[in-house]
């Protein structure tokens, strides 16, 4: 079964339906402090947390859900570190998450 990785646990309605894609895994729990997004360590910590939890960019997903700036920075780190990444993006018209793959075009 695939895993769906979230940066942090967002509001309940932001994650409705993610479990259809796999087991939902939060990288940072509310009780644990994550590095500041303004720190050089933020992106490296995101990558380390993914690797420690067995993230497979060909099989698992990263959900674009939650606070915009941290999620954007995490997505940038993931997509530049791996050759590709499978994202889950909210489709407002369909009112559900849809899969979108980013592949290194080099």
N, C-alpha and C positions, 0 to 999 in steps of 0.2 A: 504494500500500500504506500502510495506517495505521502509525503509530508507537506503541509502548508505552513511556511514560516512567516510569522509576523514579527515586526520589530518590537512592538510593545502591545499590550492588550488594549485595544481601543474600545469605544462604547459598543454595547451589545449589538446594536443594529448595523454597525460597520462590519461585523463578521458573520452575519446571517448568511448561510449557504456555503461558507468556505469548507465546511466539513464534507461536502459532496466531492471535493477534490482530494481529500486525504485527512490525515491526523493533523490538527492544528497545534502548532508549537510556537510559543512566544520566546523570543530571544532574551528579552529583559523583563523581569517580573517587577511589579510596582514597588515591592519592598526592597528591591536591589537597585542601587544607584548605577546608572549607565554613564559613560563618559559624556561630557558636554559635546554638543554638535560643533562647537567652536574649537574643540581640541583636536590636535592631529591624531590622537589615539582613537577617535570615534570610529572611523572607517575600518581601521585595523582590528578593533575590538569586535565589530560586527562580523567581519570575516572569520575571526577566531571562534566566536560563538557558533557560527554556522558549521564550521569544521568540527567542533567538539560535539555537535548534535547530529553529525553524519549527513550534512547537506549534500545532495547529489544534484548538480545543476541540470542533468539530463532527465531526471526522474521527479524531482521535487519542485515545489513552487515557492515564490516569494510573493506575498500578497501586498499590493499597494493599498494600504489602509492605515489610517491614523494621521498623526501630525505631518503636515506636508514637507517641511524642511528636513526633519530626520529621515523620513521615508525616502525622499529624493536623494539624500546623501548616501543612504544605505544601498539604494538601487544602483547608483553610480558606482559604488565600490564593488558590488557584486558583478555588475555587467562588465566592468573593466578587468576584474580578476579572473573570471571564467570566460571560456570561449562563447558561451551562450547562457541564457537564463530564461526560465519559464516564469512569467509574471501572471498574477491574477489581478485584473483591473475591473472596476465597477462599471457596468454598462447601464447608464441611466435609462435608455430607451427600453432595454430588455428587463431592467430591474433585477439584475443578477450579475455575479462575477463571471467574466469570460477569460480564457487563457490567451496570452499573447507571448510569443517567444521573441527574444532579442538575441540575434546571432552576430558574432564578430564577422564583419564583411571583409576583413583583411586577407 
